[in-house]
Amino acid sequence: MQAVFDGHNDVLLRLWQHARGGTDPIAEFIEGTDKGHIDVPRAKAGGLAGGLCAIYIPSGDLVLRMPDRNGHYVTPLSEPLDRLPSLVMAIELADIAMRLDRAGAWRLCRSTGEIRRAMADGIFAAVLHMEGCEAIGPDLAALETFHAAGLRSLGPVWSRHNVFGHGVPFAYPSSPDTGPGLTEAGFELVRACNRLGILIDLAHITEKGFWDVAETTDQPLVASHSNAHVLTPVARNLTDRQLDAIRESRGLVGLNYATTMLRADGQENAATPLSDMVRHVDYMVERVGIDCVALGSDFDGATIPEEIADAAGNQKLVAALRSAGYGDGELTRICRENWLRVLGEAWHEAA
C-alpha cells in the first residue's frame, strides 16, 4: 500500500458542522462515520497517512448555478466575509484540530520530520492550512498567533474577494483570468509568509493573483488542489503557462478529485471514471515533471468519483496509476514525497 500525504481536505469544517448539531467531533473522527470522506478507520483503510487540513469559512450565500442547455455555468462570487465572525469560526475550527491532537486521533505537525514520525507511528499527520484569510485581517495581527498554533499553509483567498486579493468563480468554460490580483495587503501577506515559513497556496486565486505571488514569493509555486485547464476548462484549473511556472519554480500541483475539475464537460457527476483522474495526472506529469505532481483530494469539500467514494478508496487511484505505467518510485513521489519536499522548502528546513 502506498502511504498518501494529501494536499487538501475540509474535514475540520465537516466536524465543526456536525458538532453544531450535537455530535462529538472527536468521537466521530476516531470511531468513524458514514458521513463525509475522512475519519481514522477510512484513512487507515485507504492509506491516507496525513494531509493539509483546512480552516475554511464557508459563504452562506453560495448557491452553485446549474448548467444551461449547453452545459455552461457561472456561479456569481459570494460577498466578502466580515472579519470578526470569520475569526471566531477559525478559532473554533483550530480548537477541534487541537482537541484531536490531544486525544491522539491525529498529530498536528509543524515540520516534515514530525510528519514522517507521525506516519511511521501510524498516526494521521495533520498540517493546519487556512483557505481564505478573512480571519487574519489586513493588519496581519492574527498571523503570528495562528502560526504559533501550528498554521503552516494558507491560501490568501478562496473563490471570493477579500482584503488580500481576488478569487476565481466556479465557472465553465472560463479562463482563470477573471479579475485583479493581490491588493497591497496581499503583497504584505506574501512577504510575511515568506518570513515565517508558511506555504502560500494558489488554488483559488485569479490568474493575475497567481502571477503577483510568483513575482513576490521566495517559495516554490504551489496549487494544492487544481488540475489542467486544457483538459477541463473551469476557472479553477491551471493554464499551461501557470503549470510551466510551477515547473520552473520546482513547485507542485495537487490533483483535485472534484468531478467538476476532472471531467471534460465540467459537470458535478459522481459517475466519473478513474481514467479522468489518470488523464489529468498524465498531462500534468508530462508538462511539469514527475517531481512536481502530487495529490490534493478536496475530501469533505467536493463531489468526488464514486469509485473512490471516500478516503478508504485512495488505493484505487494508486492502482489505476500503476496500471497506467507508473512505477513504485514514481507513485511514492506523487503520493507523498513531492509534498514533503515542497513543504520543507517553504518551511525553511535545511536541505
Solvent accessible surface area in square Angstrom, and as a share of the most:
residue,aa,sasa,rsa
1,M,164,0.73
2,Q,17,0.08
3,A,33,0.26
4,V,1,0.00
5,F,0,0.00
6,D,1,0.01
7,G,1,0.01
8,H,1,0.00
9,N,0,0.00
10,D,8,0.04
11,V,0,0.00
12,L,0,0.00
13,L,17,0.08
14,R,15,0.05
15,L,0,0.00
16,W,37,0.13
17,Q,86,0.38
18,H,51,0.23
19,A,35,0.27
20,R,173,0.63
21,G,72,0.69
22,G,71,0.68
23,T,62,0.36
24,D,73,0.38
25,P,7,0.04
26,I,21,0.11
27,A,30,0.24
28,E,13,0.06
29,F,0,0.00
30,I,70,0.36
31,E,131,0.59
32,G,27,0.26
33,T,38,0.22
34,D,123,0.64
35,K,109,0.46
36,G,36,0.35
37,H,25,0.11
38,I,0,0.00
39,D,1,0.00
40,V,29,0.17
41,P,60,0.38
42,R,32,0.12
43,A,4,0.03
44,K,123,0.52
45,A,60,0.47
46,G,0,0.00
47,G,10,0.09
48,L,6,0.03
49,A,20,0.16
50,G,0,0.00
51,G,0,0.00
52,L,1,0.00
53,C,0,0.00
54,A,0,0.00
55,I,1,0.01
56,Y,20,0.08
57,I,15,0.08
58,P,45,0.28
59,S,10,0.07
60,G,88,0.84
61,D,82,0.42
62,L,51,0.25
63,V,115,0.66
64,L,90,0.45
65,R,135,0.49
66,M,161,0.72
67,P,49,0.31
68,D,77,0.40
69,R,239,0.87
70,N,104,0.53
71,G,19,0.18
72,H,77,0.34
73,Y,28,0.11
74,V,89,0.51
75,T,3,0.02
76,P,76,0.48
77,L,58,0.29
78,S,8,0.05
79,E,122,0.55
80,P,81,0.51
81,L,47,0.23
82,D,105,0.54
83,R,84,0.31
84,L,125,0.62
85,P,81,0.51
86,S,2,0.01
87,L,39,0.19
88,V,75,0.43
89,M,19,0.09
90,A,0,0.00
91,I,94,0.48
92,E,72,0.32
93,L,0,0.00
94,A,6,0.05
95,D,59,0.31
96,I,8,0.04
97,A,0,0.00
98,M,60,0.27
99,R,83,0.30
100,L,0,0.00
101,D,51,0.27
102,R,170,0.62
103,A,55,0.43
104,G,49,0.47
105,A,9,0.07
106,W,2,0.01
107,R,74,0.27
108,L,15,0.08
109,C,2,0.01
110,R,89,0.33
111,S,32,0.21
112,T,18,0.10
113,G,28,0.27
114,E,54,0.24
115,I,0,0.00
116,R,108,0.39
117,R,140,0.51
118,A,0,0.00
119,M,37,0.16
120,A,88,0.68
121,D,89,0.46
122,G,43,0.42
123,I,47,0.24
124,F,16,0.06
125,A,0,0.00
126,A,0,0.00
127,V,0,0.00
128,L,1,0.01
129,H,2,0.01
130,M,2,0.01
131,E,8,0.04
132,G,3,0.03
133,C,0,0.00
134,E,9,0.04
135,A,2,0.01
136,I,0,0.00
137,G,2,0.02
138,P,78,0.49
139,D,96,0.50
140,L,33,0.17
141,A,68,0.53
142,A,13,0.10
143,L,3,0.01
144,E,85,0.38
145,T,94,0.55
146,F,13,0.05
147,H,36,0.16
148,A,78,0.61
149,A,21,0.16
150,G,2,0.02
151,L,0,0.00
152,R,28,0.10
153,S,0,0.00
154,L,0,0.00
155,G,4,0.04
156,P,1,0.00
157,V,4,0.02
158,W,17,0.06
159,S,2,0.01
160,R,0,0.00
161,H,61,0.27
162,N,19,0.10
163,V,70,0.41
164,F,0,0.00
165,G,0,0.00
166,H,37,0.16
167,G,1,0.01
168,V,1,0.01
169,P,17,0.11
170,F,53,0.22
171,A,4,0.03
172,Y,30,0.11
173,P,66,0.41
174,S,25,0.16
175,S,55,0.35
176,P,3,0.02
177,D,93,0.48
178,T,59,0.34
179,G,27,0.26
180,P,83,0.52
181,G,4,0.04
182,L,17,0.08
183,T,44,0.26
184,E,116,0.52
185,A,21,0.16
186,G,0,0.00
187,F,52,0.21
188,E,77,0.34
189,L,1,0.00
190,V,0,0.00
191,R,106,0.39
192,A,9,0.07
193,C,0,0.00
194,N,16,0.08
195,R,150,0.55
196,L,32,0.16
197,G,1,0.01
198,I,0,0.00
199,L,0,0.00
200,I,5,0.03
201,D,5,0.02
202,L,4,0.02
203,A,5,0.04
204,H,10,0.05
205,I,10,0.05
206,T,0,0.00
207,E,25,0.11
208,K,99,0.42
209,G,0,0.00
210,F,1,0.00
211,W,45,0.16
212,D,10,0.05
213,V,1,0.01
214,A,32,0.24
215,E,144,0.65
216,T,34,0.20
217,T,22,0.13
218,D,106,0.55
219,Q,14,0.06
220,P,12,0.08
221,L,11,0.05
222,V,0,0.00
223,A,0,0.00
224,S,1,0.01
225,H,2,0.01
226,S,0,0.00
227,N,0,0.00
228,A,0,0.00
229,H,33,0.15
230,V,86,0.50
231,L,36,0.18
232,T,0,0.00
233,P,37,0.23
234,V,8,0.04
235,A,1,0.01
236,R,11,0.04
237,N,1,0.00
238,L,7,0.03
239,T,29,0.17
240,D,41,0.21
241,R,150,0.55
242,Q,3,0.02
243,L,0,0.00
244,D,28,0.14
245,A,12,0.10
246,I,0,0.00
247,R,95,0.35
248,E,130,0.58
249,S,37,0.24
250,R,119,0.43
251,G,0,0.00
252,L,0,0.00
253,V,0,0.00
254,G,0,0.00
255,L,0,0.00
256,N,0,0.00
257,Y,0,0.00
258,A,7,0.05
259,T,1,0.01
260,T,39,0.23
261,M,11,0.05
262,L,0,0.00
263,R,40,0.15
264,A,62,0.48
265,D,54,0.28
266,G,0,0.00
267,Q,34,0.15
268,E,103,0.46
269,N,59,0.30
270,A,36,0.28
271,A,61,0.47
272,T,2,0.01
273,P,61,0.38
274,L,25,0.12
275,S,69,0.45
276,D,22,0.12
277,M,0,0.00
278,V,17,0.10
279,R,78,0.29
280,H,0,0.00
281,V,0,0.00
282,D,61,0.32
283,Y,50,0.19
284,M,0,0.00
285,V,27,0.16
286,E,148,0.66
287,R,82,0.30
288,V,6,0.03
289,G,30,0.28
290,I,32,0.16
291,D,52,0.27
292,C,7,0.04
293,V,0,0.00
294,A,0,0.00
295,L,1,0.00
296,G,0,0.00
297,S,0,0.00
298,D,15,0.08
299,F,0,0.00
300,D,24,0.12
301,G,43,0.42
302,A,30,0.23
303,T,47,0.27
304,I,8,0.04
305,P,0,0.00
306,E,107,0.48
307,E,80,0.36
308,I,2,0.01
309,A,56,0.43
310,D,26,0.13
311,A,0,0.00
312,A,40,0.31
313,G,4,0.04
314,N,2,0.01
315,Q,40,0.18
316,K,111,0.47
317,L,0,0.00
318,V,2,0.01
319,A,51,0.40
320,A,22,0.17
321,L,1,0.00
322,R,110,0.40
323,S,104,0.67
324,A,52,0.40
325,G,64,0.62
326,Y,21,0.08
327,G,35,0.34
328,D,91,0.47
329,G,47,0.45
330,E,61,0.27
331,L,0,0.00
332,T,32,0.19
333,R,84,0.31
334,I,0,0.00
335,C,0,0.00
336,R,52,0.19
337,E,48,0.22
338,N,4,0.02
339,W,0,0.00
340,L,5,0.02
341,R,56,0.20
342,V,0,0.00
343,L,0,0.00
344,G,10,0.09
345,E,73,0.33
346,A,1,0.00
347,W,22,0.08
348,H,107,0.48
349,E,60,0.27
350,A,103,0.80
351,A,156,1.21
